[in-house]
Amino acid sequence: MRALSVLAPFALLASVLPAYAGTIAIEGRGEVRAAPDMATINSGVTSQGATAREALDANTTAMNELIAALKEAGIEARDIQTSGFSVNPNYVYSDARDDLGYSLPPRINGYQVSNSVTVVVRDLENLGAILDKSVTVGANTVNGVSFSVADPSELLDEARKAAFANARDKAELYAGVADATLGELVSISEQQTFDAPQPYPMYARAEMSASAPVPVEAGEMSFAITVNVSWDLNNSAD
């Protein structure tokens, strides 16, 4: 009888707690779309000259004009950053050969200097005018325009809520089919993905200098969160 008095509380406890049926791991996805509020441009000047000094002087003059024009258009100094600089010889190759039949080495025919800046535009209404003005004052290469949201934290939080709700809905569905219920939360992990229009290379032409502001469309960006969530599964009570 003493043994029965010890086992009785455990038997009572087992009858109260649901039977453990394993775990379930589910992936959920949440997505929020929003219009961008800023853009990043990479533009610059490529100059040619008979000597490296001549090419550099021409490039420096054009770049100073470009930077001054950007600041005049309302771009702050903190939003203009040099992103590339190079000085390279222009080689001319020949099919001619020497007396032994070997190809002649290439000769240098002038030099090329390239300088580029990355510019952050925080007022998208001025983006087209800034692109046009950049080309007007001498920028002959625009490597791309990319859009972004300055502070996406609230958008990501909304995507997180949607992703978790999506995961829980699917987990409850599976649990119901398996005649079980969701138990304690075991783990959560997430991955972030951003979907924005890809930068499109633009190359300046002489006839663009007198054109109207460049038409640009910012569209929308997608902020998505994928979560992997695990729960304990409990057998449904009979």
N, CA and C of each residue as an Amber inpcrd file, in Angstrom:
protein
   714
   0.8180000  -1.2220000   0.0000000   0.0000000   0.0000000   0.0000000
   0.8400000   1.2550000   0.0000000   2.0130000   1.1670000   0.6080000
   2.8980000   2.3320000   0.6230000   3.3640000   2.6630000  -0.7920000
   3.6520000   1.6230000  -1.5890000   4.0980000   1.8500000  -2.9670000
   3.0110000   2.5200000  -3.7810000   1.7660000   2.1420000  -3.5420000
   0.6580000   2.7420000  -4.2850000   0.5030000   4.2180000  -3.9550000
   0.7470000   4.5770000  -2.7040000   0.6110000   5.9780000  -2.3050000
   1.6690000   6.8490000  -2.9520000   2.8040000   6.2880000  -3.3150000
   3.8610000   7.0470000  -3.9890000   3.5630000   7.1810000  -5.4660000
   3.0230000   6.1370000  -6.0690000   2.7790000   6.1490000  -7.5190000
   1.5230000   6.9260000  -7.8950000   0.6080000   7.0340000  -6.9710000
  -0.6600000   7.6830000  -7.3030000  -0.5070000   9.1130000  -7.8010000
   0.3340000   9.9940000  -7.1800000   0.4870000  11.3680000  -7.6830000
   1.0520000  11.4070000  -9.1010000   1.9710000  10.5140000  -9.4280000
   2.5310000  10.4940000 -10.7890000   1.4930000  10.0640000 -11.8010000
   0.6640000   9.1160000 -11.4430000  -0.4080000   8.6890000 -12.3490000
  -1.3890000   9.8200000 -12.5880000  -1.6820000  10.5860000 -11.5240000
  -2.5790000  11.7320000 -11.6450000  -1.9890000  12.8150000 -12.5280000
  -0.6580000  13.0530000 -12.3820000   0.0250000  14.0630000 -13.1950000
   0.0130000  13.6830000 -14.6600000   0.2450000  12.4190000 -14.9520000
   0.2600000  11.9610000 -16.3460000  -1.1010000  12.1180000 -16.9920000
  -2.1440000  11.9840000 -16.1930000  -3.4930000  12.1300000 -16.7530000
  -3.8440000  13.5820000 -17.0400000  -3.1270000  14.5150000 -16.3900000
  -3.3970000  15.9470000 -16.5770000  -2.6150000  16.5100000 -17.7550000
  -1.3410000  16.1520000 -17.8870000  -0.4960000  16.6960000 -18.9500000
  -0.7710000  16.0050000 -20.2700000  -0.8350000  16.7510000 -21.3870000
  -1.0140000  16.1180000 -22.6970000   0.2300000  15.3310000 -23.0770000
   0.0270000  14.2550000 -23.8130000   1.1570000  13.4160000 -24.2300000
   1.9910000  14.1470000 -25.2730000   3.3050000  14.0690000 -25.1250000
   4.2290000  14.7260000 -26.0560000   4.2580000  13.9540000 -27.3640000
   4.0970000  14.6560000 -28.4850000   4.0170000  13.9770000 -29.7910000
   5.1290000  14.3790000 -30.7390000   6.1590000  15.0650000 -30.2780000
   7.2570000  15.4590000 -31.1530000   7.3030000  16.9560000 -31.3670000
   7.9340000  17.3780000 -32.4550000   8.0410000  18.8010000 -32.7920000
   7.6050000  19.0300000 -34.2300000   7.3300000  20.2830000 -34.5380000
   7.0010000  20.6810000 -35.9020000   7.7910000  21.9360000 -36.2410000
   8.4220000  21.9580000 -37.4130000   9.2040000  23.1110000 -37.8810000
   8.5750000  23.6320000 -39.1670000   8.2440000  24.9050000 -39.1900000
   7.5260000  25.5030000 -40.3150000   8.2250000  26.7740000 -40.7700000
   8.2490000  27.0020000 -42.0720000   8.7680000  28.2550000 -42.6410000
   7.6020000  29.1800000 -42.9530000   7.7330000  30.4470000 -42.5580000
   6.7190000  31.4510000 -42.8630000   7.3410000  32.6320000 -43.5830000
   6.5600000  33.3040000 -44.4020000   7.0790000  34.4440000 -45.1610000
   6.1320000  35.6240000 -45.0470000   6.7110000  36.7970000 -44.8160000
   5.9350000  38.0320000 -44.7750000   6.5840000  39.0670000 -45.6680000
   5.7760000  39.8030000 -46.4050000   6.3070000  40.7900000 -47.3630000
   5.5400000  42.1010000 -47.2420000   6.2880000  43.1960000 -47.2690000
   5.6990000  44.5400000 -47.2580000   6.3060000  45.3170000 -48.4150000
   5.4700000  46.0170000 -49.1580000   5.9470000  46.8270000 -50.2750000
   5.7830000  48.3030000 -49.9420000   6.7780000  49.0910000 -50.3680000
   6.7370000  50.5280000 -50.0780000   7.5230000  51.2840000 -51.1420000
   7.1400000  52.5260000 -51.3530000   7.8620000  53.3760000 -52.3000000
   9.1880000  53.8190000 -51.6800000  10.2680000  53.8460000 -52.4590000
  11.5500000  54.3240000 -51.9250000  11.4960000  55.8190000 -51.6470000
  12.3950000  56.2850000 -50.7780000  12.4440000  57.7180000 -50.4800000
  13.8280000  58.3190000 -50.7430000  14.7400000  57.5290000 -51.3270000
  16.0510000  58.0640000 -51.6760000  16.6480000  57.2420000 -52.8170000
  17.6350000  57.8270000 -53.4760000  18.2900000  57.1450000 -54.5990000
  19.7920000  57.3560000 -54.5140000  20.5400000  56.4240000 -55.0840000
  21.9940000  56.5180000 -55.1360000  22.4310000  56.4540000 -56.5920000
  23.2410000  57.4310000 -56.9850000  23.7530000  57.5050000 -58.3560000
  25.2620000  57.3290000 -58.3160000  25.7830000  56.6050000 -59.2910000
  27.2310000  56.5540000 -59.4720000  27.5360000  57.1750000 -60.8340000
  28.1510000  58.3560000 -60.8010000  28.4440000  59.0680000 -62.0450000
  29.8650000  59.5960000 -62.0140000  30.3610000  59.9730000 -63.1840000
  31.7300000  60.4740000 -63.2210000  32.1230000  60.9670000 -64.5880000
  33.4220000  61.2090000 -64.7180000  33.9790000  61.7780000 -65.9460000
  35.1600000  60.9230000 -66.3970000  35.1810000  60.6200000 -67.6770000
  36.3280000  59.9700000 -68.3020000  36.9190000  60.9350000 -69.3060000
  38.2240000  61.2270000 -69.1660000  38.8870000  62.2200000 -70.0180000
  40.0710000  61.5850000 -70.7460000  40.3450000  62.1030000 -71.9430000
  41.4630000  61.6360000 -72.7610000  42.4790000  62.7660000 -72.9090000
  43.7450000  62.3800000 -73.0710000  44.7930000  63.3750000 -73.2920000
  46.0270000  62.7410000 -73.9000000  46.8180000  63.5700000 -74.5500000
  48.0490000  63.0560000 -75.1600000  49.0240000  62.5810000 -74.0900000
  48.9970000  63.2230000 -72.9390000  49.8320000  62.8110000 -71.8140000
  48.9420000  62.5690000 -70.6050000  49.4910000  61.8670000 -69.6130000
  48.7110000  61.6230000 -68.3960000  48.3510000  62.9440000 -67.7150000
  49.2780000  63.8930000 -67.7240000  49.0440000  65.1920000 -67.1120000
  47.8980000  65.9230000 -67.8070000  47.8880000  65.8920000 -69.1150000
  46.8410000  66.5690000 -69.8870000  45.4760000  65.9470000 -69.6050000
  45.4190000  64.6230000 -69.5630000  44.1550000  63.9320000 -69.2850000
  43.6870000  64.2260000 -67.8650000  44.6360000  64.2480000 -66.9200000
  44.2810000  64.5060000 -65.5270000  43.7670000  65.9230000 -65.3400000
  44.4270000  66.8990000 -65.9650000  43.9840000  68.2890000 -65.8340000
  42.5690000  68.4690000 -66.3730000  42.3020000  67.8520000 -67.5290000
  40.9640000  67.9540000 -68.1160000  39.9330000  67.2880000 -67.2110000
  40.3020000  66.1530000 -66.6510000  39.3810000  65.4240000 -65.7840000
  39.1080000  66.1890000 -64.4950000  40.1510000  66.7800000 -63.9230000
  39.9990000  67.5350000 -62.6790000  39.0660000  68.7200000 -62.8640000
  39.2140000  69.4210000 -63.9890000  38.3460000  70.5630000 -64.2820000
  36.8940000  70.1170000 -64.3810000  36.6700000  69.0200000 -65.1280000
  35.2980000  68.5390000 -65.3180000  34.6940000  68.0270000 -64.0080000
  35.5010000  67.3360000 -63.1980000  34.9790000  66.8080000 -61.9380000
  34.6520000  67.9280000 -60.9590000  35.4790000  68.9730000 -60.9270000
  35.1780000  70.1190000 -60.0580000  33.8610000  70.7630000 -60.4520000
  33.6030000  70.8450000 -61.7470000  32.3420000  71.4190000 -62.2260000
  31.1670000  70.5140000 -61.8490000  31.3820000  69.2020000 -61.9510000
  30.3140000  68.2610000 -61.6020000  29.9700000  68.3490000 -60.1190000
  30.9660000  68.3540000 -59.2700000  30.7280000  68.4050000 -57.8260000
  30.0700000  69.7270000 -57.4390000  30.5360000  70.8190000 -58.0550000
  29.9260000  72.1230000 -57.7670000  28.4590000  72.1350000 -58.1890000
  28.1600000  71.5180000 -59.3360000  26.7770000  71.4730000 -59.8130000
  25.8960000  70.6390000 -58.8900000  26.4410000  69.5500000 -58.3750000
  25.6760000  68.7070000 -57.4580000  25.3470000  69.4570000 -56.1730000
  26.3270000  70.1750000 -55.6290000  26.0960000  70.9450000 -54.4090000
  25.1130000  72.0840000 -54.6700000  25.2140000  72.6650000 -55.8480000
  24.2980000  73.7450000 -56.2220000  22.8640000  73.2330000 -56.3110000
  22.7340000  71.9450000 -56.6690000  21.4010000  71.3390000 -56.8030000
  20.8450000  70.8870000 -55.4580000  21.5760000  71.1380000 -54.3720000
  21.0670000  70.8120000 -53.0490000  21.6380000  69.5460000 -52.4350000
  22.6010000  68.9020000 -53.0980000  23.2180000  67.7000000 -52.5340000
  24.2510000  68.1100000 -51.4890000  24.1210000  67.5650000 -50.2810000
  25.0580000  67.9130000 -49.2110000  26.4050000  67.2220000 -49.4220000
  27.4570000  67.8170000 -48.8570000  28.8060000  67.2660000 -49.0040000
  28.8850000  65.8340000 -48.4810000  28.1460000  65.5140000 -47.4150000
  28.1830000  64.1600000 -46.8380000  27.5970000  63.1170000 -47.7740000
  26.8290000  63.5680000 -48.7830000  26.1950000  62.6480000 -49.7180000
  26.9520000  62.5280000 -51.0390000  28.1710000  63.0430000 -51.0900000
  29.0180000  62.9260000 -52.2810000  30.3180000  62.2540000 -51.8630000
  30.6010000  61.1050000 -52.4390000  31.7920000  60.3510000 -52.0440000
  32.5090000  59.8180000 -53.2850000  33.8270000  60.0810000 -53.3490000
  34.6230000  59.5390000 -54.4580000  34.6160000  58.0190000 -54.3730000
  34.2620000  57.3560000 -55.4730000  34.1450000  55.9010000 -55.4640000
  35.0800000  55.2120000 -56.4470000  35.7720000  56.0020000 -57.2750000
  36.6950000  55.3930000 -58.2200000  37.5980000  56.4240000 -58.8630000
  38.8610000  56.0350000 -59.0780000  39.8080000  56.9220000 -59.7530000
  40.8540000  56.0580000 -60.4420000  41.1360000  56.3390000 -61.6960000
  42.1410000  55.5500000 -62.4190000  42.8050000  56.3860000 -63.5050000
  44.0690000  56.0630000 -63.7670000  44.8400000  56.6560000 -64.8730000
  45.4080000  55.4900000 -65.6790000  45.0560000  55.4230000 -66.9510000
  45.4880000  54.2910000 -67.7690000  45.9640000  54.7550000 -69.1370000
  47.0230000  54.1160000 -69.6590000  47.4520000  54.4230000 -71.0250000
  46.5070000  53.7890000 -72.0370000  46.3700000  54.4320000 -73.1820000
  45.6240000  53.8560000 -74.2970000  46.6090000  53.1310000 -75.2030000
  46.4750000  51.8360000 -75.3290000  47.4020000  51.0480000 -76.1370000
  46.8540000  50.8620000 -77.5450000  47.7580000  50.9380000 -78.5070000
  47.4200000  50.6710000 -79.9040000  48.1860000  49.4150000 -80.3130000
  47.4430000  48.4230000 -80.7650000  48.0520000  47.1580000 -81.1570000
  48.1940000  47.1090000 -82.6730000  49.2320000  46.4360000 -83.1410000
  49.5170000  46.3670000 -84.5760000  49.7190000  44.9090000 -84.9950000
  49.3840000  44.6530000 -86.2330000  49.6300000  43.3180000 -86.7960000
  51.0420000  43.1930000 -87.3530000  51.7880000  44.3070000 -87.3330000
  53.1550000  44.2800000 -87.8790000  54.0460000  43.3630000 -87.0390000
  55.0830000  42.8170000 -87.6950000  56.0240000  41.9190000 -87.0260000
  57.4560000  42.3680000 -87.3020000  58.3560000  41.9650000 -86.4270000
  59.7550000  42.3350000 -86.6340000  60.4200000  41.3620000 -87.6090000
  61.7360000  41.5160000 -87.8090000  62.4530000  40.6980000 -88.7880000
  62.4330000  39.2160000 -88.4440000  62.2210000  38.9000000 -87.1730000
  62.1880000  37.4950000 -86.7560000  60.7610000  36.9290000 -86.7560000
  59.8000000  37.7600000 -87.1240000  58.4170000  37.2950000 -87.2000000
  57.6040000  37.4740000 -85.9380000  58.2050000  38.1100000 -84.9150000
  57.4760000  38.3120000 -83.6680000  56.5900000  39.5610000 -83.7570000
  55.4470000  39.4960000 -83.0780000  54.5490000  40.6540000 -83.0530000
  55.2080000  41.8130000 -82.3200000  55.0120000  43.0100000 -82.8390000
  55.5680000  44.1930000 -82.2040000  54.7610000  44.5270000 -80.9470000
  55.4230000  45.0440000 -79.9170000  54.6880000  45.4050000 -78.6950000
  53.7420000  46.5730000 -78.9730000  52.6660000  46.6690000 -78.2050000
  51.7460000  47.7980000 -78.4040000  52.4140000  49.1070000 -78.0220000
  51.9740000  50.1720000 -78.6710000  52.5080000  51.4830000 -78.3340000
  51.4240000  52.2930000 -77.6300000  51.8710000  53.2280000 -76.8140000
  50.9370000  54.0760000 -76.0660000  50.5030000  55.2510000 -76.9370000
  49.2220000  55.4070000 -77.0570000  48.6760000  56.5140000 -77.8380000
  47.7500000  57.3500000 -76.9490000  48.3350000  58.0730000 -76.0160000
  47.5560000  58.9190000 -75.1280000  47.1810000  58.2050000 -73.8360000
  46.4480000  58.9410000 -72.9820000  46.0800000  58.4250000 -71.6640000
  44.6130000  58.7160000 -71.3850000  44.0860000  57.9100000 -70.4930000
  42.6930000  58.0700000 -70.0840000  42.6220000  58.1550000 -68.5640000
  41.8940000  59.1590000 -68.0620000  41.6820000  59.3320000 -66.6250000
  40.1850000  59.2430000 -66.3440000  39.8300000  58.4130000 -65.3710000
  38.4270000  58.2680000 -64.9670000  38.2910000  58.5830000 -63.4860000
  37.2770000  59.3610000 -63.1590000  36.9850000  59.7040000 -61.7670000
  35.4720000  59.6180000 -61.5890000  35.0470000  58.9400000 -60.5270000
  33.6090000  58.7830000 -60.3120000  33.2440000  59.0700000 -58.8640000
  31.9930000  59.4730000 -58.6660000  31.4740000  59.7630000 -57.3250000
  30.1480000  59.0350000 -57.1310000  29.9130000  58.6310000 -55.9020000
  28.6160000  58.0740000 -55.5240000  27.8270000  59.1720000 -54.8250000
  26.6330000  59.4260000 -55.3270000  25.8220000  60.5450000 -54.8540000
  24.5000000  60.0270000 -54.3010000  24.1560000  60.4670000 -53.0990000
  22.8700000  60.1050000 -52.4850000  21.8950000  61.2520000 -52.7020000
  20.7710000  60.9400000 -53.3210000  19.7240000  61.9410000 -53.5650000
  18.5760000  61.6480000 -52.6110000  18.3160000  62.5690000 -51.6850000
  17.2860000  62.3500000 -50.6600000  15.9330000  62.9540000 -51.0340000
  15.9050000  63.7280000 -52.0980000  14.6460000  64.2820000 -52.6030000
  14.4480000  63.7310000 -54.0100000  13.6140000  62.7060000 -54.1360000
  13.4680000  62.0290000 -55.4250000  12.8470000  62.9210000 -56.5030000
  12.1590000  63.9760000 -56.0840000  11.5820000  64.8790000 -57.0900000
  12.6750000  65.5860000 -57.8920000  13.8760000  65.6910000 -57.3180000
  14.9740000  66.3610000 -58.0130000  15.8860000  65.3950000 -58.7670000
  15.5830000  64.0890000 -58.7110000  16.4950000  63.1020000 -59.2920000
  16.7030000  63.3040000 -60.7920000  15.6170000  63.4710000 -61.5420000
  15.7430000  63.6470000 -62.9850000  16.5440000  64.8810000 -63.3400000
  16.2870000  65.9920000 -62.6260000  17.0060000  67.2350000 -62.8950000
  18.4850000  67.0940000 -62.5600000  18.7970000  66.3540000 -61.4870000
  20.2000000  66.1660000 -61.1040000  20.9360000  65.3240000 -62.1430000
  20.2880000  64.2830000 -62.6560000  20.9030000  63.4740000 -63.7150000
  21.1840000  64.3240000 -64.9500000  20.1980000  65.1360000 -65.3250000
  20.3690000  65.9820000 -66.5070000  21.4750000  67.0070000 -66.3030000
  21.5100000  67.6250000 -65.1290000  22.5190000  68.6510000 -64.8640000
  23.9140000  68.0420000 -64.8140000  24.0170000  66.8180000 -64.2740000
  25.3180000  66.1430000 -64.2100000  25.9110000  65.9510000 -65.5950000
  25.0740000  65.5130000 -66.5220000  25.5450000  65.3130000 -67.8910000
  25.8730000  66.6500000 -68.5470000  25.0590000  67.6550000 -68.2640000
  25.2750000  68.9680000 -68.8650000  26.6350000  69.5500000 -68.5180000
  27.0740000  69.3690000 -67.2810000  28.3460000  69.9790000 -66.8620000
  29.5520000  69.0850000 -67.1360000  29.3320000  67.8840000 -67.7050000
  30.4980000  67.0910000 -68.1020000  30.5310000  65.6390000 -67.7040000
  29.6030000  65.1950000 -66.8630000  29.5860000  63.7640000 -66.5180000
  29.2420000  62.9640000 -67.7700000  30.1470000  62.1080000 -68.2070000
  29.8770000  61.3320000 -69.4080000  29.7000000  59.8450000 -69.1340000
  29.6190000  59.4850000 -67.8640000  29.3020000  58.1110000 -67.4920000
  28.4140000  58.1190000 -66.2580000  27.2580000  57.4690000 -66.3850000
  26.3790000  57.2470000 -65.2420000  26.2200000  55.7430000 -65.1320000
  26.8250000  55.1610000 -64.1170000  26.8960000  53.7040000 -64.0370000
  25.6230000  53.0540000 -63.5080000  24.7400000  53.8280000 -62.9450000
  23.4960000  53.2340000 -62.4840000  22.7950000  54.0870000 -61.4550000
  21.4990000  53.8220000 -61.3050000  20.6860000  54.4850000 -60.2810000
  20.0140000  53.3900000 -59.4730000  20.1380000  53.4300000 -58.1580000
  19.4720000  52.4470000 -57.3130000  18.6390000  53.1750000 -56.2650000
  17.5020000  52.5900000 -55.9220000  16.5750000  53.2020000 -54.9800000
  16.6000000  52.4540000 -53.6560000  16.2510000  53.1680000 -52.5800000
  16.2320000  52.5440000 -51.2590000  15.3150000  53.3300000 -50.3340000
  15.0750000  52.7530000 -49.1660000  14.3250000  53.4180000 -48.0970000
  15.3220000  53.7410000 -46.9930000  15.3420000  54.9790000 -46.5690000
  16.3460000  55.4180000 -45.5970000  16.2750000  54.6250000 -44.2960000
  15.0710000  54.4140000 -43.7820000  14.9150000  53.6740000 -42.5290000
  13.8220000  52.6120000 -42.7170000  14.2130000  51.3900000 -43.0640000
  13.2210000  50.3440000 -43.3260000  12.8130000  49.5550000 -42.0840000
  13.1990000  49.9940000 -40.8830000  12.9760000  49.1920000 -39.6850000
  11.4900000  48.9010000 -39.4400000  10.6170000  49.8980000 -39.5940000
   9.1900000  49.6660000 -39.3620000   8.6160000  48.7180000 -40.4090000
   9.0740000  48.8430000 -41.6430000   8.6070000  47.9560000 -42.7080000
   9.0240000  46.5200000 -42.4160000  10.2580000  46.3380000 -41.9620000
  10.7410000  44.9930000 -41.6420000   9.9830000  44.3930000 -40.4600000
   9.6340000  45.2300000 -39.4780000   8.8610000  44.7280000 -38.3430000
   7.4850000  44.2430000 -38.7820000   6.8600000  44.9700000 -39.7090000
   5.5640000  44.5330000 -40.2360000   5.7070000  43.2140000 -40.9850000
   6.7990000  43.0800000 -41.7390000   7.0440000  41.8290000 -42.4630000
   7.2920000  40.6850000 -41.4880000   7.9710000  40.9500000 -40.3720000
   8.2130000  39.9280000 -39.3530000   6.8870000  39.4120000 -38.7620000
   5.9850000  40.3520000 -38.4320000   4.6910000  39.9580000 -37.8760000
   3.9270000  39.0800000 -38.8670000   3.9410000  39.4850000 -40.1230000
   3.2320000  38.7120000 -41.1490000   3.8720000  37.3380000 -41.3420000
   5.1970000  37.2790000 -41.2810000   5.9010000  36.0060000 -41.4720000
   5.5870000  35.0420000 -40.3320000   5.6010000  35.5330000 -39.0890000
   5.3070000  34.6530000 -37.9460000   3.8600000  34.1730000 -37.9980000
   2.9300000  35.0780000 -38.3300000   1.5200000  34.6820000 -38.4300000
   1.3430000  33.6240000 -39.5050000   2.0650000  33.7770000 -40.6240000
   1.9950000  32.8020000 -41.7040000   2.5070000  31.4320000 -41.2500000
   3.6190000  31.4500000 -40.5150000   4.1850000  30.1960000 -40.0100000
   3.2210000  29.5440000 -39.0140000   2.6510000  30.3230000 -38.1150000
   1.7480000  29.7550000 -37.0960000   0.4910000  29.1870000 -37.7350000
  -0.0750000  29.8950000 -38.7290000  -1.2730000  29.3910000 -39.4130000
  -0.9930000  28.0160000 -40.0270000   0.1490000  27.8870000 -40.6880000
   0.4760000  26.6030000 -41.3190000   0.7390000  25.5220000 -40.2680000
   1.4060000  25.9070000 -39.1770000   1.7020000  24.9390000 -38.1300000
   0.4070000  24.4230000 -37.4890000  -0.5540000  25.3180000 -37.2360000
  -1.8210000  24.8970000 -36.6450000  -2.6010000  23.9940000 -37.5960000
  -2.5080000  24.2820000 -38.8940000  -3.1830000  23.4340000 -39.8740000
  -2.6080000  22.0140000 -39.8370000  -1.2780000  21.9280000 -39.8750000
  -0.6400000  20.6080000 -39.8510000  -0.9180000  19.8840000 -38.5360000
  -0.8690000  20.6340000 -37.4460000  -1.1270000  20.0160000 -36.1520000
  -2.5430000  19.4520000 -36.0990000  -3.5120000  20.1950000 -36.6290000
  -4.8930000  19.7170000 -36.6400000  -5.0500000  18.4490000 -37.4590000
  -4.4010000  18.4080000 -38.6230000  -4.4560000  17.2060000 -39.4650000
  -3.8450000  16.0150000 -38.7410000  -2.8070000  16.2760000 -37.9440000
  -2.1200000  15.2060000 -37.2100000  -2.7990000  14.8990000 -35.8820000
  -3.9810000  15.4790000 -35.6320000  -4.7000000  15.2890000 -34.3750000
  -3.8290000  15.6600000 -33.1760000  -3.1640000  16.8360000 -33.2860000
  -2.2960000  17.3230000 -32.2150000  -2.5410000  18.8120000 -32.0210000
  -1.9200000  19.3850000 -31.0330000  -1.9900000  20.8240000 -30.7780000
  -0.5810000  21.3790000 -30.6090000  -0.4350000  22.6610000 -30.8850000
   0.8720000  23.2860000 -30.7130000   1.1650000  23.4600000 -29.2360000
   2.4210000  23.1400000 -28.8760000   2.8450000  23.3040000 -27.4980000
   3.7620000  24.4990000 -27.3450000   4.8340000  24.3120000 -26.5860000
   5.7750000  25.3990000 -26.3340000   6.5510000  25.7660000 -27.6040000
   6.8250000  27.0720000 -27.7370000   7.6690000  27.5410000 -28.8300000
   9.1090000  27.0910000 -28.5710000   9.7410000  26.5090000 -29.5980000
  11.0900000  25.9610000 -29.4290000  12.1540000  26.9060000 -29.9690000
  11.9730000  27.4240000 -31.1850000  13.0100000  28.2830000 -31.7880000
  12.4210000  29.1390000 -32.9010000  13.0810000  30.2830000 -33.1490000
  12.7380000  31.1800000 -34.2600000  14.0410000  31.6590000 -34.8940000
  14.1160000  31.6050000 -36.2080000  15.2450000  32.2040000 -36.9370000
  14.6900000  32.9000000 -38.1630000  15.3970000  33.9300000 -38.6370000
  14.8750000  34.6980000 -39.7610000  15.9320000  34.9830000 -40.8130000
  15.4450000  35.2870000 -42.0120000  16.2750000  35.7460000 -43.1200000
  15.5860000  36.9370000 -43.7550000  16.3920000  37.9460000 -44.1380000
  15.8420000  39.1340000 -44.7790000  16.1580000  39.1020000 -46.2620000
  15.2130000  39.5600000 -47.0700000  15.4480000  39.7240000 -48.5010000
  14.8870000  41.0620000 -48.9400000  15.5930000  41.7050000 -49.8720000
  15.1640000  42.9920000 -50.4110000  15.0450000  42.8530000 -51.9230000
  13.9790000  43.3650000 -52.4650000  13.7580000  43.2940000 -53.9040000
  13.5690000  44.7020000 -54.4260000  14.5650000  45.1890000 -55.1770000
  14.4950000  46.5410000 -55.7340000  14.8780000  46.4910000 -57.2010000
  14.4190000  47.4610000 -57.9990000  14.8480000  47.5110000 -59.3940000
  16.3620000  47.5540000 -59.4960000  16.9340000  46.7880000 -60.4310000
  18.3730000  46.7440000 -60.5960000  18.8930000  48.0350000 -61.2420000
  20.0890000  48.5040000 -60.8290000  20.6690000  49.6910000 -61.4620000
  20.8050000  49.4930000 -62.9640000  20.4890000  50.5140000 -63.7160000
  20.5580000  50.4350000 -65.1720000  21.6470000  51.3590000 -65.6760000
  22.6730000  50.8190000 -66.3560000  23.7670000  51.6730000 -66.8280000
  23.2730000  52.6870000 -67.8510000  23.7830000  53.9120000 -67.7410000
  23.4430000  54.9760000 -68.6750000  24.7330000  55.6200000 -69.1660000
  24.8390000  55.8520000 -70.4500000  26.0370000  56.4500000 -71.0040000
  25.6570000  57.7500000 -71.7050000  26.3340000  58.8010000 -71.3330000
  25.9730000  60.1300000 -71.8190000  26.3020000  60.2950000 -73.2950000
  25.4470000  61.0750000 -73.9850000  25.6970000  61.4390000 -75.3740000
  25.6550000  62.9520000 -75.4830000  26.2970000  63.4800000 -76.4870000
  26.4000000  64.9340000 -76.6250000  25.0230000  65.5830000 -76.7160000
  24.0610000  64.9230000 -77.4460000  22.7650000  65.5530000 -77.6350000
  21.9240000  65.5880000 -76.3670000  22.3610000  64.8770000 -75.2920000
  21.6100000  64.8940000 -74.0510000  21.7820000  66.1920000 -73.2810000
  22.8250000  66.9560000 -73.6190000  23.1660000  68.1140000 -72.8000000
  22.0880000  69.1880000 -72.7940000  21.2780000  69.2490000 -73.8310000
  20.2380000  70.2760000 -73.8910000  18.8530000  69.6810000 -73.6670000
  18.7740000  68.4470000 -73.1640000  17.4920000  67.7740000 -73.0190000
  16.7530000  68.2330000 -71.7730000  15.4990000  67.7900000 -71.6700000
  14.6990000  68.0610000 -70.4830000  15.1650000  67.1360000 -69.3610000
  14.7350000  67.4050000 -68.1180000  15.1060000  66.5150000 -67.0190000
  14.8240000  65.0550000 -67.3470000  15.7330000  64.1990000 -66.9720000
  15.6300000  62.7750000 -67.2880000  14.4040000  62.1780000 -66.5940000
  13.5230000  61.4870000 -67.3370000  12.3650000  60.8570000 -66.6790000
  12.8190000  59.6590000 -65.8530000  12.4000000  59.6000000 -64.6010000
  12.7370000  58.4700000 -63.7280000  11.4800000  58.0120000 -63.0010000
  11.3690000  56.7100000 -62.7950000  10.2430000  56.1330000 -62.0640000
  10.8050000  55.3000000 -60.9100000  10.4370000  55.6460000 -59.6990000
  10.9830000  54.9630000 -58.5270000  10.3040000  53.6310000 -58.2450000
   9.0220000  53.5010000 -58.6390000   8.3130000  52.2540000 -58.3900000
   8.2020000  51.9250000 -56.9080000   8.1660000  50.6320000 -56.5980000
   8.0810000  50.1750000 -55.2120000   9.1760000  49.1690000 -54.9160000
   9.4960000  49.0340000 -53.6440000  10.4590000  48.0430000 -53.1890000
   9.7450000  47.0210000 -52.3140000  10.2820000  45.8170000 -52.2990000
   9.7200000  44.7590000 -51.4800000  10.6720000  44.4420000 -50.3330000
  10.1340000  44.4190000 -49.1230000  10.9010000  44.0280000 -47.9370000
  10.2790000  42.7470000 -47.4030000  11.0230000  41.6680000 -47.4610000
  10.4780000  40.3630000 -47.0980000  11.2950000  39.7310000 -45.9830000
  10.5910000  39.0350000 -45.1180000  11.2120000  38.2800000 -44.0280000
  10.7460000  36.8290000 -44.1280000  11.6950000  35.9180000 -44.0490000
  11.3840000  34.4930000 -43.9730000  11.7900000  34.0010000 -42.5870000
  10.8640000  33.3500000 -41.8910000  11.1620000  32.8330000 -40.5540000
  11.0210000  31.3190000 -40.5370000  11.8590000  30.6850000 -39.7620000
  11.7390000  29.2630000 -39.4900000  11.3980000  29.1170000 -38.0100000
  10.2300000  28.5490000 -37.7320000   9.7260000  28.4630000 -36.3690000
   9.4500000  27.0060000 -36.0200000   9.8190000  26.6320000 -34.7930000
   9.5740000  25.2690000 -34.3160000   8.7340000  25.2980000 -33.0460000
   7.7910000  24.3510000 -32.9390000   6.9800000  24.1740000 -31.7420000
   7.0250000  22.7120000 -31.2920000   6.8120000  22.5350000 -30.0220000
   6.5010000  21.1870000 -29.5370000   5.0890000  20.8410000 -29.9860000
   4.8510000  19.5520000 -30.2240000   3.5140000  19.0740000 -30.5520000
   2.9830000  18.2290000 -29.3950000   1.7380000  18.4560000 -29.0350000
   1.0850000  17.6620000 -28.0060000  -0.0820000  16.9050000 -28.6270000
  -0.2700000  15.6660000 -28.2080000  -1.4300000  14.9080000 -28.6710000
  -2.7080000  15.5670000 -28.1720000  -3.7030000  15.6290000 -29.0390000
  -4.9790000  16.1890000 -28.6140000  -5.6000000  15.2970000 -27.5570000
  -6.2860000  15.9250000 -26.6310000  -6.9550000  15.1430000 -25.5850000
  -8.1030000  14.3560000 -26.1960000  -8.2750000  13.1600000 -25.7600000
  -9.3560000  12.3170000 -26.2690000 -10.7070000  12.8190000 -25.7530000
